Amino acid sequence: MTEWNNNRPEGIGNEDLQKIWKASSSYRESYAPDVEKAWSKFQARISEEPKVVSMRPSFSILKMAAALALLAVAGLFFKRFLGSGPSLEKMVTLDTQHKSLGLSDGTLVTLNAASKLLFPKKFSELERRVVLDGEAFFEVARDEAKPFLIETENAQIKVLGTSFNVKSYTGKGRVEVYVKSGKVAVRILDKNKEYILSAGDHLKFDAKKKEANVVADFSGNPMAWKSGRLKFKNEYMGSIFSTLESLHGVHFKMTDPKLANCPFTINLNVEKIDDALRSFEEACGLRFIKNSQTEYVVNGNCCE
């Protein structure tokens, strides 16, 4: 992806890359091309009497240019994987599903919901490289001679051996990297700038604003989807609810606007939304009414 970004044809952007990624969904592990059959078919086609088709010049040229550009992008994107002929694999998760996978080098990857990971069946002798669309927690096996690279839509993450979380859904224009242990180098492609993160560092990048911020965060909350735990210390209630909304795909409607600015300290079990809400009810007497499948009305005020 880095090579594609540096050498992409003029006028080709992230939209084309997204099309290539979607096209990779049709990849078949057992695919084995019949070269002889394809060659015979090709020879038969070129021996046929040519057909003349009239097209508007401008339409023809534009269509041909677009096709060639897309092929160029595809070639650059997959060159690192297919150049030496490794067998490609892909792991995909559904909207409510998590999956764990051990890679050929001993690295363990846990994939969050609605995510995709593209990786070679066996890594090359020079590097270990994967492509991520979504969110995943990596526990990378240390190998100082062979760096581990993660390509996403807007960033490249490089490590030797550490554990960290990466969140980068294609089309969302955001990248988040949270380091649990070790050090991680994150290079933002649009800014061509590298950030070195240590344990507890949390990087957030907004592609639309082209802004990257790194903060120290030892709460572990960015990994709540995997750990099932959230920790808040003097955090505004509005921010706590916002985190729960993002984690569970729900919405909270507070009847008292003052509640949003109420600082609160609480540890939550968030594997199930009902368990988290029960903790609030026991801690400060809030009451939650389920207004719809995804909306909760919040009554009460913990600041009183």
Contacts in CASP RR format, 6 or more apart in sequence:
PFRMAT RR
TARGET T0000
AUTHOR 0000-0000-0000
METHOD contacts of the structure
MODEL  1
MTEWNNNRPEGIGNEDLQKIWKASSSYRESYAPDVEKAWSKFQARISEEP
KVVSMRPSFSILKMAAALALLAVAGLFFKRFLGSGPSLEKMVTLDTQHKS
LGLSDGTLVTLNAASKLLFPKKFSELERRVVLDGEAFFEVARDEAKPFLI
ETENAQIKVLGTSFNVKSYTGKGRVEVYVKSGKVAVRILDKNKEYILSAG
DHLKFDAKKKEANVVADFSGNPMAWKSGRLKFKNEYMGSIFSTLESLHGV
HFKMTDPKLANCPFTINLNVEKIDDALRSFEEACGLRFIKNSQTEYVVNG
NCCE
1 17 0 8 1.000
1 77 0 8 1.000
1 131 0 8 1.000
1 151 0 8 1.000
1 152 0 8 1.000
1 153 0 8 1.000
1 156 0 8 1.000
1 189 0 8 1.000
2 151 0 8 1.000
2 156 0 8 1.000
2 187 0 8 1.000
2 189 0 8 1.000
3 76 0 8 1.000
3 79 0 8 1.000
3 80 0 8 1.000
4 17 0 8 1.000
4 73 0 8 1.000
4 76 0 8 1.000
4 77 0 8 1.000
5 189 0 8 1.000
7 76 0 8 1.000
8 72 0 8 1.000
8 73 0 8 1.000
8 76 0 8 1.000
9 69 0 8 1.000
9 72 0 8 1.000
9 73 0 8 1.000
11 69 0 8 1.000
12 69 0 8 1.000
12 70 0 8 1.000
12 72 0 8 1.000
12 73 0 8 1.000
14 153 0 8 1.000
14 171 0 8 1.000
16 69 0 8 1.000
16 70 0 8 1.000
16 73 0 8 1.000
17 73 0 8 1.000
17 77 0 8 1.000
17 153 0 8 1.000
18 153 0 8 1.000
18 170 0 8 1.000
18 171 0 8 1.000
19 70 0 8 1.000
20 70 0 8 1.000
20 73 0 8 1.000
20 74 0 8 1.000
20 77 0 8 1.000
21 116 0 8 1.000
21 131 0 8 1.000
21 133 0 8 1.000
21 170 0 8 1.000
24 90 0 8 1.000
24 118 0 8 1.000
25 90 0 8 1.000
25 92 0 8 1.000
27 88 0 8 1.000
27 90 0 8 1.000
29 87 0 8 1.000
29 88 0 8 1.000
29 89 0 8 1.000
80 129 0 8 1.000
81 88 0 8 1.000
81 118 0 8 1.000
81 120 0 8 1.000
81 129 0 8 1.000
82 88 0 8 1.000
84 124 0 8 1.000
86 120 0 8 1.000
86 121 0 8 1.000
86 122 0 8 1.000
86 123 0 8 1.000
86 124 0 8 1.000
87 120 0 8 1.000
87 121 0 8 1.000
87 122 0 8 1.000
88 118 0 8 1.000
88 119 0 8 1.000
88 120 0 8 1.000
88 121 0 8 1.000
89 118 0 8 1.000
89 119 0 8 1.000
89 120 0 8 1.000
89 121 0 8 1.000
90 116 0 8 1.000
90 117 0 8 1.000
90 118 0 8 1.000
90 119 0 8 1.000
91 99 0 8 1.000
91 101 0 8 1.000
91 109 0 8 1.000
91 111 0 8 1.000
91 116 0 8 1.000
91 117 0 8 1.000
91 119 0 8 1.000
92 115 0 8 1.000
92 116 0 8 1.000
92 117 0 8 1.000
93 99 0 8 1.000
93 111 0 8 1.000
93 112 0 8 1.000
93 113 0 8 1.000
93 114 0 8 1.000
93 115 0 8 1.000
93 116 0 8 1.000
94 113 0 8 1.000
94 114 0 8 1.000
95 113 0 8 1.000
95 114 0 8 1.000
96 113 0 8 1.000
97 113 0 8 1.000
98 110 0 8 1.000
98 111 0 8 1.000
98 112 0 8 1.000
98 113 0 8 1.000
98 225 0 8 1.000
98 226 0 8 1.000
99 110 0 8 1.000
99 111 0 8 1.000
100 108 0 8 1.000
100 109 0 8 1.000
100 110 0 8 1.000
100 111 0 8 1.000
101 108 0 8 1.000
101 109 0 8 1.000
101 110 0 8 1.000
101 111 0 8 1.000
101 117 0 8 1.000
102 108 0 8 1.000
102 109 0 8 1.000
103 109 0 8 1.000
103 119 0 8 1.000
103 123 0 8 1.000
103 128 0 8 1.000
103 130 0 8 1.000
104 120 0 8 1.000
104 121 0 8 1.000
104 122 0 8 1.000
104 123 0 8 1.000
105 123 0 8 1.000
105 128 0 8 1.000
105 141 0 8 1.000
105 143 0 8 1.000
105 146 0 8 1.000
105 148 0 8 1.000
106 141 0 8 1.000
107 128 0 8 1.000
107 138 0 8 1.000
107 139 0 8 1.000
107 140 0 8 1.000
107 141 0 8 1.000
107 148 0 8 1.000
108 138 0 8 1.000
108 139 0 8 1.000
109 117 0 8 1.000
109 130 0 8 1.000
109 136 0 8 1.000
109 137 0 8 1.000
109 138 0 8 1.000
109 139 0 8 1.000
110 136 0 8 1.000
110 137 0 8 1.000
110 226 0 8 1.000
111 117 0 8 1.000
111 134 0 8 1.000
111 135 0 8 1.000
111 136 0 8 1.000
112 134 0 8 1.000
112 135 0 8 1.000
112 136 0 8 1.000
112 137 0 8 1.000
112 167 0 8 1.000
112 225 0 8 1.000
112 226 0 8 1.000
113 135 0 8 1.000
113 225 0 8 1.000
114 134 0 8 1.000
114 169 0 8 1.000
115 132 0 8 1.000
115 133 0 8 1.000
115 134 0 8 1.000
115 135 0 8 1.000
115 136 0 8 1.000
115 169 0 8 1.000
116 132 0 8 1.000
116 133 0 8 1.000
116 134 0 8 1.000
117 130 0 8 1.000
117 131 0 8 1.000
117 132 0 8 1.000
117 133 0 8 1.000
117 136 0 8 1.000
118 130 0 8 1.000
118 131 0 8 1.000
118 132 0 8 1.000
119 130 0 8 1.000
119 131 0 8 1.000
120 129 0 8 1.000
123 129 0 8 1.000
123 146 0 8 1.000
125 146 0 8 1.000
126 146 0 8 1.000
127 146 0 8 1.000
127 147 0 8 1.000
127 148 0 8 1.000
127 149 0 8 1.000
128 143 0 8 1.000
128 146 0 8 1.000
128 147 0 8 1.000
128 148 0 8 1.000
128 149 0 8 1.000
129 148 0 8 1.000
129 149 0 8 1.000
129 150 0 8 1.000
129 151 0 8 1.000
130 149 0 8 1.000
130 150 0 8 1.000
130 151 0 8 1.000
131 150 0 8 1.000
131 151 0 8 1.000
131 152 0 8 1.000
132 150 0 8 1.000
132 151 0 8 1.000
132 152 0 8 1.000
132 166 0 8 1.000
132 168 0 8 1.000
133 152 0 8 1.000
133 153 0 8 1.000
133 168 0 8 1.000
133 169 0 8 1.000
133 170 0 8 1.000
134 152 0 8 1.000
134 167 0 8 1.000
134 168 0 8 1.000
134 169 0 8 1.000
134 170 0 8 1.000
135 165 0 8 1.000
135 166 0 8 1.000
135 167 0 8 1.000
135 168 0 8 1.000
135 169 0 8 1.000
135 225 0 8 1.000
136 165 0 8 1.000
136 166 0 8 1.000
137 163 0 8 1.000
137 164 0 8 1.000
137 165 0 8 1.000
137 166 0 8 1.000
137 223 0 8 1.000
137 226 0 8 1.000
138 148 0 8 1.000
138 150 0 8 1.000
138 159 0 8 1.000
138 163 0 8 1.000
138 164 0 8 1.000
138 165 0 8 1.000
138 166 0 8 1.000
139 163 0 8 1.000
140 148 0 8 1.000
140 159 0 8 1.000
140 160 0 8 1.000
140 161 0 8 1.000
140 162 0 8 1.000
140 163 0 8 1.000
141 161 0 8 1.000
142 160 0 8 1.000
142 161 0 8 1.000
143 160 0 8 1.000
143 161 0 8 1.000
144 160 0 8 1.000
147 158 0 8 1.000
147 159 0 8 1.000
147 160 0 8 1.000
148 158 0 8 1.000
148 159 0 8 1.000
148 160 0 8 1.000
148 161 0 8 1.000
149 156 0 8 1.000
149 157 0 8 1.000
149 158 0 8 1.000
150 156 0 8 1.000
150 157 0 8 1.000
150 158 0 8 1.000
150 166 0 8 1.000
152 166 0 8 1.000
152 168 0 8 1.000
152 175 0 8 1.000
153 168 0 8 1.000
153 170 0 8 1.000
153 171 0 8 1.000
153 173 0 8 1.000
153 175 0 8 1.000
154 168 0 8 1.000
154 173 0 8 1.000
154 174 0 8 1.000
154 175 0 8 1.000
154 188 0 8 1.000
154 189 0 8 1.000
154 190 0 8 1.000
154 205 0 8 1.000
154 207 0 8 1.000
155 168 0 8 1.000
155 175 0 8 1.000
155 177 0 8 1.000
155 186 0 8 1.000
155 187 0 8 1.000
155 188 0 8 1.000
155 189 0 8 1.000
155 205 0 8 1.000
156 186 0 8 1.000
156 187 0 8 1.000
156 189 0 8 1.000
157 164 0 8 1.000
157 166 0 8 1.000
157 177 0 8 1.000
157 184 0 8 1.000
157 185 0 8 1.000
157 186 0 8 1.000
157 187 0 8 1.000
158 184 0 8 1.000
158 185 0 8 1.000
158 186 0 8 1.000
158 187 0 8 1.000
159 183 0 8 1.000
159 184 0 8 1.000
159 185 0 8 1.000
161 182 0 8 1.000
162 179 0 8 1.000
162 180 0 8 1.000
162 181 0 8 1.000
162 182 0 8 1.000
162 183 0 8 1.000
162 184 0 8 1.000
163 179 0 8 1.000
163 180 0 8 1.000
163 181 0 8 1.000
163 182 0 8 1.000
164 177 0 8 1.000
164 178 0 8 1.000
164 179 0 8 1.000
164 180 0 8 1.000
164 181 0 8 1.000
164 182 0 8 1.000
164 184 0 8 1.000
164 197 0 8 1.000
165 176 0 8 1.000
165 177 0 8 1.000
165 178 0 8 1.000
165 180 0 8 1.000
165 222 0 8 1.000
165 223 0 8 1.000
165 226 0 8 1.000
166 175 0 8 1.000
166 176 0 8 1.000
166 177 0 8 1.000
167 174 0 8 1.000
167 175 0 8 1.000
167 176 0 8 1.000
167 177 0 8 1.000
167 222 0 8 1.000
168 174 0 8 1.000
168 175 0 8 1.000
168 176 0 8 1.000
173 206 0 8 1.000
173 207 0 8 1.000
173 208 0 8 1.000
174 204 0 8 1.000
174 205 0 8 1.000
174 206 0 8 1.000
174 207 0 8 1.000
175 186 0 8 1.000
175 188 0 8 1.000
175 203 0 8 1.000
175 204 0 8 1.000
175 205 0 8 1.000
175 207 0 8 1.000
176 202 0 8 1.000
176 203 0 8 1.000
176 204 0 8 1.000
176 205 0 8 1.000
176 222 0 8 1.000
177 184 0 8 1.000
177 186 0 8 1.000
177 197 0 8 1.000
177 202 0 8 1.000
177 203 0 8 1.000
178 200 0 8 1.000
178 201 0 8 1.000
178 202 0 8 1.000
178 203 0 8 1.000
178 217 0 8 1.000
178 220 0 8 1.000
178 222 0 8 1.000
178 223 0 8 1.000
179 197 0 8 1.000
179 198 0 8 1.000
179 199 0 8 1.000
179 200 0 8 1.000
179 201 0 8 1.000
179 202 0 8 1.000
180 199 0 8 1.000
180 200 0 8 1.000
180 220 0 8 1.000
180 223 0 8 1.000
181 199 0 8 1.000
182 198 0 8 1.000
182 199 0 8 1.000
183 196 0 8 1.000
183 197 0 8 1.000
183 198 0 8 1.000
183 199 0 8 1.000
184 196 0 8 1.000
184 197 0 8 1.000
185 194 0 8 1.000
185 195 0 8 1.000
185 196 0 8 1.000
185 197 0 8 1.000
186 194 0 8 1.000
186 195 0 8 1.000
186 197 0 8 1.000
186 203 0 8 1.000
187 193 0 8 1.000
187 194 0 8 1.000
187 195 0 8 1.000
188 194 0 8 1.000
188 195 0 8 1.000
188 205 0 8 1.000
188 212 0 8 1.000
190 207 0 8 1.000
190 210 0 8 1.000
191 210 0 8 1.000
191 212 0 8 1.000
193 212 0 8 1.000
195 203 0 8 1.000
195 212 0 8 1.000
195 214 0 8 1.000
197 203 0 8 1.000
197 214 0 8 1.000
200 216 0 8 1.000
200 217 0 8 1.000
200 218 0 8 1.000
200 220 0 8 1.000
201 214 0 8 1.000
201 215 0 8 1.000
201 216 0 8 1.000
201 217 0 8 1.000
202 214 0 8 1.000
202 215 0 8 1.000
202 216 0 8 1.000
202 217 0 8 1.000
202 222 0 8 1.000
203 212 0 8 1.000
203 213 0 8 1.000
203 214 0 8 1.000
204 212 0 8 1.000
204 213 0 8 1.000
204 214 0 8 1.000
204 215 0 8 1.000
205 211 0 8 1.000
205 212 0 8 1.000
205 213 0 8 1.000
206 212 0 8 1.000
219 230 0 8 1.000
219 231 0 8 1.000
219 232 0 8 1.000
219 233 0 8 1.000
220 227 0 8 1.000
220 231 0 8 1.000
221 230 0 8 1.000
221 231 0 8 1.000
221 232 0 8 1.000
221 243 0 8 1.000
224 230 0 8 1.000
224 243 0 8 1.000
224 247 0 8 1.000
224 270 0 8 1.000
225 247 0 8 1.000
228 269 0 8 1.000
228 270 0 8 1.000
228 271 0 8 1.000
229 267 0 8 1.000
229 268 0 8 1.000
229 269 0 8 1.000
229 270 0 8 1.000
230 240 0 8 1.000
230 243 0 8 1.000
230 244 0 8 1.000
230 247 0 8 1.000
230 267 0 8 1.000
230 268 0 8 1.000
230 270 0 8 1.000
230 276 0 8 1.000
231 267 0 8 1.000
231 268 0 8 1.000
232 239 0 8 1.000
232 240 0 8 1.000
232 264 0 8 1.000
232 265 0 8 1.000
232 266 0 8 1.000
232 267 0 8 1.000
232 268 0 8 1.000
233 265 0 8 1.000
234 263 0 8 1.000
234 264 0 8 1.000
234 265 0 8 1.000
235 263 0 8 1.000
235 264 0 8 1.000
235 265 0 8 1.000
236 260 0 8 1.000
236 261 0 8 1.000
236 262 0 8 1.000
236 263 0 8 1.000
236 264 0 8 1.000
237 259 0 8 1.000
237 260 0 8 1.000
237 261 0 8 1.000
237 262 0 8 1.000
237 263 0 8 1.000
237 264 0 8 1.000
237 302 0 8 1.000
238 254 0 8 1.000
238 259 0 8 1.000
238 260 0 8 1.000
238 261 0 8 1.000
240 264 0 8 1.000
240 266 0 8 1.000
241 252 0 8 1.000
241 254 0 8 1.000
241 260 0 8 1.000
241 298 0 8 1.000
244 250 0 8 1.000
244 252 0 8 1.000
244 268 0 8 1.000
244 270 0 8 1.000
244 273 0 8 1.000
244 276 0 8 1.000
245 251 0 8 1.000
245 252 0 8 1.000
247 270 0 8 1.000
248 270 0 8 1.000
248 273 0 8 1.000
249 294 0 8 1.000
250 273 0 8 1.000
250 294 0 8 1.000
250 295 0 8 1.000
250 296 0 8 1.000
251 294 0 8 1.000
251 295 0 8 1.000
251 296 0 8 1.000
252 295 0 8 1.000
252 296 0 8 1.000
252 297 0 8 1.000
252 298 0 8 1.000
253 291 0 8 1.000
253 295 0 8 1.000
253 296 0 8 1.000
253 297 0 8 1.000
253 298 0 8 1.000
254 260 0 8 1.000
254 298 0 8 1.000
255 297 0 8 1.000
255 298 0 8 1.000
255 299 0 8 1.000
255 300 0 8 1.000
256 299 0 8 1.000
256 300 0 8 1.000
256 301 0 8 1.000
258 301 0 8 1.000
258 303 0 8 1.000
259 298 0 8 1.000
259 300 0 8 1.000
259 301 0 8 1.000
259 302 0 8 1.000
259 303 0 8 1.000
261 303 0 8 1.000
262 301 0 8 1.000
262 302 0 8 1.000
262 303 0 8 1.000
264 284 0 8 1.000
264 302 0 8 1.000
266 279 0 8 1.000
266 280 0 8 1.000
266 283 0 8 1.000
267 279 0 8 1.000
268 275 0 8 1.000
268 276 0 8 1.000
268 279 0 8 1.000
269 275 0 8 1.000
269 276 0 8 1.000
269 279 0 8 1.000
270 276 0 8 1.000
277 288 0 8 1.000
277 296 0 8 1.000
280 286 0 8 1.000
280 288 0 8 1.000
281 287 0 8 1.000
281 288 0 8 1.000
283 302 0 8 1.000
284 302 0 8 1.000
285 300 0 8 1.000
285 302 0 8 1.000
286 298 0 8 1.000
286 299 0 8 1.000
286 300 0 8 1.000
286 302 0 8 1.000
287 298 0 8 1.000
287 299 0 8 1.000
287 300 0 8 1.000
288 296 0 8 1.000
288 297 0 8 1.000
288 298 0 8 1.000
288 299 0 8 1.000
289 296 0 8 1.000
289 297 0 8 1.000
289 299 0 8 1.000
290 296 0 8 1.000
291 297 0 8 1.000
END
